[in-house]
Amino acid sequence: MDDRQAIAELLAKQQIVDAMARYARGIDRRDEALVRSAYHEDSIDNHGYGNDSSGWGLAAKVRTDGTGFPVEWYSTTHMLGQHHIEVDGDRAVSEVYFESVSRLRDPEGREWRITCSGRYLDRWTRRDGQFRISERTVVYDGEVHTEPVLANWPGPDPAVPKGVWGGESIPVDAVKATAMGTAGEDDPSYRLFRRG
């Protein structure tokens, strides 16, 4: 492989890494356009657990109008691990490890955390100069684990914000000044990455 070919392959791989980041951010911020930008319109997503659809169909599930993910899922975080990518001209395949955490409230107002891990196995095609997913299969390697969120802070008083068990409480002003993520365009990242 000469330098020109190596640079072309690196650029292709970077497009795929960028698309994966847009996918994860779009899911967590409930941004349908970002999720769609990772998929071709005619793509297939074999997500499992009854969520198989087109890629754009999966993107529609991030809607917060009651037609998407359950409204009880008020927070999700998708963390991407290593990316193994093989490029062959206008086609590529990738295996990307993930771990996701979803927080939800049940009808009684109790909080629950769902954690799962696995891999995204994707087939990519380059159209109009852009690599996007044409077919995805999600492989779940770890158990899907659900547990109640009994407390957010270490004891003995779990309602008081602190860093360690029995430690000093964090001042209220410091807690209020802490940036907290949201699902939607109120998230602080939208101020950082202004659309325009």
ABEGO torsion letter per residue (X at the ends): XBAAAAAAAAAAAAAAAAAAAAAAAAAAAGBAAAAAAABBAABBBBAEGGABBBAAAAAAAABAAGABBBAABABBBBBBBBBBBBBBEABBBBBBBBBBBBBBBBAAGBBBBBBBBEBBBBBBBBBGGBBBBABBBBBBABBBBBBBBABABBOABAABBBABBGBBBBBAAAAAABBBBBBEAABAAAAABBBX
